Amino acid sequence: MSATSPTPGKAHALRRFRLLLDAYGLSLAERREVAEAILDNHDWCSAIITDAASAGHPGFIDYWGRVAGAMARARCWCEAHHHDLLASAG
């Protein structure tokens, strides 16, 4: 694989992202809005979970304990590949 070609995991994720956008039949502008909203949406969802966990809600404490690492990795991936997500959007 060349230095400029995407890794297999990245290529797969970007194909799935395009498939999601295609399935909703979004306009080009809407597709770009989705790509732009990914990090804010991720942060919003994380805040809901961490706020509830911090407030002592047992279900959220348990859930965050199981997903915190995966959510952090997902956010890092989306941040690192923000340009690729935008390009995939159209």
C-alpha positions as CSV (number, residue, x, y, z in Angstrom):
1,M,0.0,0.0,0.0
2,S,1.5,3.4,-0.9
3,A,2.0,6.2,1.5
4,T,-0.9,8.2,-0.1
5,S,-3.4,5.4,-0.2
6,P,-5.8,4.9,2.7
7,T,-5.4,2.1,5.1
8,P,-7.9,-0.7,4.7
9,G,-9.7,0.2,7.8
10,K,-9.9,3.9,6.8
11,A,-11.1,3.0,3.3
12,H,-13.8,0.7,4.7
13,A,-15.0,3.4,7.2
14,L,-15.2,6.0,4.5
15,R,-17.1,3.7,2.2
16,R,-19.6,3.0,5.0
17,F,-19.9,6.8,5.6
18,R,-20.7,7.4,1.9
19,L,-23.2,4.5,2.0
20,L,-25.0,6.1,5.0
21,L,-25.1,9.5,3.2
22,D,-26.3,7.8,0.0
23,A,-29.0,5.9,1.8
24,Y,-30.6,9.1,3.1
25,G,-30.5,10.7,-0.4
26,L,-28.9,13.9,1.0
27,S,-28.0,16.8,-1.2
28,L,-24.4,17.8,-1.4
29,A,-24.9,20.6,1.1
30,E,-26.6,18.2,3.5
31,R,-23.9,15.6,3.1
32,R,-21.3,18.2,4.0
33,E,-23.4,19.3,7.0
34,V,-23.3,15.7,8.3
35,A,-19.6,15.5,7.9
36,E,-19.1,18.9,9.6
37,A,-21.3,17.8,12.5
38,I,-19.6,14.6,13.4
39,L,-17.2,15.9,16.1
40,D,-19.8,18.2,17.7
41,N,-22.3,15.3,17.8
42,H,-19.7,13.0,19.3
43,D,-18.8,15.5,22.0
44,W,-22.5,16.1,22.7
45,C,-23.2,12.4,23.1
46,S,-20.1,12.0,25.3
47,A,-21.1,14.9,27.5
48,I,-24.6,13.4,28.1
49,I,-22.9,10.1,29.3
50,T,-20.1,11.7,31.3
51,D,-22.4,14.3,33.0
52,A,-24.8,11.5,34.1
53,A,-21.9,9.3,35.2
54,S,-20.5,12.2,37.2
55,A,-23.8,12.8,38.8
56,G,-23.7,9.2,40.1
57,H,-26.2,7.5,37.7
58,P,-25.3,3.8,38.0
59,G,-26.3,2.9,34.5
60,F,-24.2,5.7,33.0
61,I,-21.3,4.9,35.3
62,D,-21.3,1.3,34.1
63,Y,-21.8,2.2,30.4
64,W,-19.0,4.8,30.4
65,G,-16.7,2.4,32.1
66,R,-17.2,0.0,29.1
67,V,-17.1,2.5,26.2
68,A,-14.9,5.4,27.3
69,G,-11.8,4.0,25.5
70,A,-13.6,3.2,22.3
71,M,-15.3,6.6,22.3
72,A,-12.0,8.4,22.8
73,R,-10.5,6.4,19.9
74,A,-13.5,7.1,17.7
75,R,-13.2,10.8,18.4
76,C,-9.5,10.8,17.6
77,W,-10.1,8.9,14.4
78,C,-12.8,11.3,13.3
79,E,-10.7,14.3,14.2
80,A,-7.6,12.9,12.4
81,H,-9.7,12.1,9.3
82,H,-12.0,15.1,9.2
83,H,-10.7,16.1,5.8
84,D,-11.3,12.6,4.5
85,L,-14.9,12.6,5.8
86,L,-15.5,15.9,4.1
87,A,-14.1,14.7,0.9
88,S,-16.1,11.5,1.1
89,A,-19.3,13.5,1.6
90,G,-18.9,15.0,-1.8
